[in-house]
């Protein structure tokens, strides 16, 4: 008799990588994804770093048919506050019988090590469906697989501010300089996925104002 699949949450950034990690996790018979975990800066009511409105974040979760678990943090957020809030979320996950946490990391060893250390001893094991994949091939796979996303945040020290608000598509990949990872894995840019595998329907969004704040360029996405 086969055992029941492990209950899993996805560490959800609202972007393309976490969407593809969710997609791949849902294809694994040993996993049952039962929720999304997102850090939200309550000062702005937006997804931390990606700058996406909470309203769109909630719409994503509803379109994907998954409950959303928010980790509220202030701005600015000391590391000890972040870790304390995240520990509460992990405890809540365990109470729901979650034993796996899915991440969209690709090749940053220090980030993976940090996640593994923080989950050590919690009863929850990390899962990395995208790990060690070639960024260019993976980006093309995502696009071919139906991922639809906009660039919502970028680091102007690493990539041209003119790319803010662009669609994540083959044209964008062609315009990225060779020094930029095609998935922005080194923090060059962040995205918001408005459609793709698992969505019951694409989200209606329009590209709004672009502003610079704290050394980063943010493009607002507006619910249509």
WOJO-V267709 format. One record per backbone hydrogen bond with DSSP energy under -0.5 kcal/mol. NH is the residue of the N-H (numbers start at 1). CO is the residue of the C=O. E is the energy in kcal/mol with one decimal. If there is no record, write none. Layout:
[[NH,CO,E] [NH,CO,E]]
This chain:
[[6,30,-2.9] [8,32,-2.5] [9,100,-1.9] [10,35,-2.1] [11,102,-3.2] [12,10,-1.0] [12,37,-2.7] [13,11,-0.6] [19,15,-1.8] [20,16,-2.5] [21,17,-2.4] [22,18,-2.3] [23,19,-2.5] [24,20,-2.6] [25,21,-2.4] [26,22,-2.5] [27,23,-0.7] [27,24,-0.6] [28,25,-1.3] [29,27,-0.6] [31,28,-1.7] [32,6,-2.8] [34,8,-3.3] [35,8,-0.7] [36,67,-2.3] [37,10,-2.9] [38,36,-0.5] [38,69,-2.5] [40,38,-0.5] [40,71,-2.3] [41,46,-2.5] [42,40,-1.1] [42,73,-1.8] [43,73,-0.6] [44,41,-1.3] [45,41,-1.5] [46,41,-1.4] [47,52,-2.9] [48,39,-2.2] [50,48,-2.2] [51,47,-2.4] [54,45,-2.0] [56,53,-0.6] [57,53,-1.9] [58,54,-2.8] [59,55,-1.8] [60,56,-2.3] [61,57,-2.0] [62,58,-2.3] [63,59,-2.4] [64,60,-1.9] [65,61,-0.7] [65,62,-0.7] [66,61,-2.3] [69,36,-3.2] [70,68,-0.6] [71,38,-2.9] [72,70,-0.6] [73,40,-2.4] [78,76,-0.6] [81,78,-0.6] [82,78,-2.1] [83,79,-2.7] [84,80,-1.8] [85,81,-2.4] [86,82,-2.4] [87,83,-2.1] [88,84,-1.6] [89,85,-1.7] [90,86,-2.4] [91,87,-2.1] [92,88,-2.1] [93,89,-2.1] [94,90,-2.2] [95,91,-1.9] [96,92,-1.0] [96,93,-0.6] [97,94,-1.9] [98,93,-2.5] [99,7,-2.5] [100,7,-1.4] [101,125,-2.2] [102,9,-2.9] [103,127,-2.9] [109,107,-1.0] [112,108,-2.1] [113,109,-2.6] [114,110,-2.0] [115,111,-2.2] [116,112,-2.5] [117,113,-2.4] [118,114,-2.3] [119,115,-1.6] [120,116,-1.0] [122,119,-2.2] [124,119,-0.6] [125,99,-2.6] [127,101,-2.7] [129,103,-0.5] [130,103,-0.5] [131,128,-1.2] [132,106,-3.2] [133,130,-1.9] [138,134,-2.7] [139,135,-2.7] [140,136,-2.3] [141,137,-2.0] [142,138,-2.5] [143,139,-2.2] [144,140,-2.5] [145,141,-1.9] [146,143,-1.5] [147,142,-2.4] [148,195,-2.6] [150,192,-1.9] [151,166,-2.7] [152,150,-0.6] [152,190,-2.0] [153,190,-1.4] [154,217,-2.2] [155,188,-2.5] [156,154,-0.7] [158,155,-2.3] [159,155,-1.9] [163,160,-2.0] [164,161,-1.8] [165,151,-1.7] [166,163,-2.1] [168,149,-3.0] [169,167,-1.2] [173,169,-2.1] [174,170,-2.0] [175,171,-1.2] [175,172,-0.6] [176,172,-1.0] [176,173,-0.6] [180,177,-2.1] [184,181,-2.0] [187,184,-1.9] [190,153,-2.9] [192,150,-2.1] [193,14,-2.7] [194,148,-2.2] [194,192,-0.6] [195,148,-1.4] [199,196,-1.9] [200,63,-2.2] [203,194,-3.2] [205,203,-0.9] [206,222,-2.3] [208,220,-3.4] [211,218,-2.8] [213,216,-2.9] [216,213,-2.0] [217,154,-2.6] [218,211,-3.2] [218,216,-0.5] [219,152,-2.5] [220,209,-3.0] [220,218,-0.5] [222,206,-2.9] [224,204,-3.1]]
